[in-house]
Structures are given as C-alpha cells and as structure tokens.
C-alpha cells in the first residue's frame, strides 16, 4: 500500500463524481484523485501503469462490470494483490448478501453514500485517516 499514491474512484454517476471531487477538494488531502466511470478502464490503468494507488473506492452498480466482479479481478491478479491496495465499496444501498459478498472477497470496507455533503465529508475523512494510519505488508517489501 502506497501512502502517497492517488486515490482511485470508480463511479459511473457524474453527480456522485462531482460530489466526491468537491469533498476531496474541501478536505484538502495531498492525494491526486483519479476518477473512472468504467471498472475495466480503472483495472487496465492500474495494471499497466506504475501508479501505486493509496486507495480504491468503488461503486457496486455500474454498467459493463459491477463492483463485485471488478473486485474479484483485482483480488485474483497476483501482481495487484501483492501491492495491498485497499479496496472499498462505496454504494447507494446495501443488503445483507451484498455486505457478506463484499467481505467474502476481501474488500476492506463497505460504505453507504451519505445523503448530505457534511456526512459525505465526515465519511471520506474517516476513511482516509484510517488508511493513513494503517500498516500493510507491502510497506515492508524491499
């Protein structure tokens, strides 16, 4: 896990992208925020580039490939799994099966998109600050 890499946000809804962009700007973290509206494009970018993301925040309900299938592709890719990139689901709704499925595929978090900008800011702040403090095995790879 890179503590200085960008935050990758995989979100197909332009309004949600705008709200997240405004939230990250307001919180003024030093991370570049890279948005993808398509999971395949995000996967391709991370696999083919030297970028070492700090976090991946992914919606679940997206066209072409949903967040669960995308998480499986990240999790099953040996080169990506050794990089220990935290993968978090950030979605509009939940049910018991969805939460169970997310953690069964080793997601590091499952969050419901808040209804207010203040709640969104508080949620993103908690997520980022938690991962800033967290240690991962990749931090000890020489």
Secondary structure by P-SEA (a helix, b strand, c coil): ccccbbbbbbcccaaaaaaaaaaaaaacccbbbbbbccaaaaaaaaaaccccccbbbbbcccccccaaaaaaaaaacaaaaaaccbbbbbcccccaaaaaaaaaacccccccccccaaaaaaaaaaaaaaaaaccccccccc
